[in-house]
Structure formats: C-alpha cells, structure tokens
Amino acid sequence: MLLLVGLGNPGNKYHNNRHNIGFMAVDEIGHRHNFSASKPKFQGLLSEGHLGREKALILKPQTYMNLSGQSVGEAARFYKISPADIFVFHDELDIPAGKIKFKTGGGHAGHNGLRSLDQHLGKDYHRIRLGIGHPGDKDAVTGHVLGDFAKADQTWLEDLLDAISYAAPALADDSGETRGAKFLNEVGLRLKPNSK
C-alpha cells in the first residue's frame, strides 16, 4: 500500500497559495484515478483508490503545515506503511517554478512541513518537490510562499498538475529510486509530448 501525502494549509483562505501546491497535486491524482471522496481521519482528509494494481491512500493533513507530521505519522502507524512507501508532495522555493524533482531522505531545508514529518517518520520517505521559484529577496519569502499563484502561473501549474496525475501510477512500480526515475520520466514526457 502506498501513502501519497499532499502538504498545505486547510481552509479557503489558503486554497490557491503556492504553499498548497502539494494539496493541489494529490487532489488532481485522486480526481484522475477515481479515488473515493475524502473523509476526515488521522487529523486529515483521507481518500482511497488504486494506482495500477497497488492500493493507495491520499492524505491531506488538516493540522496546518507546521504540524503535518502528526497526521501522517498516525496514518502510517495505523496502516503499517513504511517510509519507503510514503510519497510527499510539497512546494520547493529552491526549484524554478513549474519544475519538479524527486528525492529520498535528506534535510528539510527550512520547510516546516518536512521538519514535522521528519520528527514523526524519520527522513527516509520520498519527497516530490514542486518548484514555486524564489522571489529573489529573503525578506519576501513568506509573502511569496503564502501568496496565491498569479494568473500568469496558471498555464504551467495546470500542465504540471496534469502531468503529475498522469504519471502517478509509476510510483506503484518497482521500488524506491526506480519509481522516482520512472515517475519523473513520465512527467517529462507528458509535459513535452513532442520530444523523444
């Protein structure tokens, strides 16, 4: 069983924030692959479905970003899901807007959601890092992260979310880094359908 986690903040106020791109990604996966409607569970919203032949859960912690690990830790313990089968979708300042990277383990780089996950899961889960770009000024970071996506961002954002949802079944194939490479390859092919 896989656990796909989207990081974000609950409530309409934050719905279109850059910080909520993780929520947006897992929502798109759930929609494309006909996951069940979300139900409140584990201090989050949980839905169930399949990616390929693998059973998968989608969890959107409703604890606010800084306490995300409480929700994810509860779900992982209940279903006995190891970090090797947990994929966390989150915003990443240090990646250009519209780009995506896959990483297993490592530090949290100041991301409070990841810091909380590390406390509850350890560091060996997979991170799907969704670039939101850096505003260029350290003092502008909070406003950028908690600001809404601009109209000019909508094209790349929709394309990226579409590609992620299309490629999600690759996360159920093989193991670990192989899954990550296959997933990123599928995302790339979807974003550039004319390239070989």
Secondary structure, DSSP 8 states (H G I E B T S, - for coil): -EEEEE----SGGGTTBGGGHHHHHHHHHHHHTT----EEETTEEEEEEEETTEEEEEEEE-S-GGGHHHHHHHHHHHHT--GGGEEEEEEETTS-TT-EEEEES---TT-HHHHHHHHHH-S-SEEEEEE----SSGGGHHHHHTSB--GGGHHHHHHHHHHHHHHGGGGGSSSHHHHHHHHHHHHHHHHSTT--
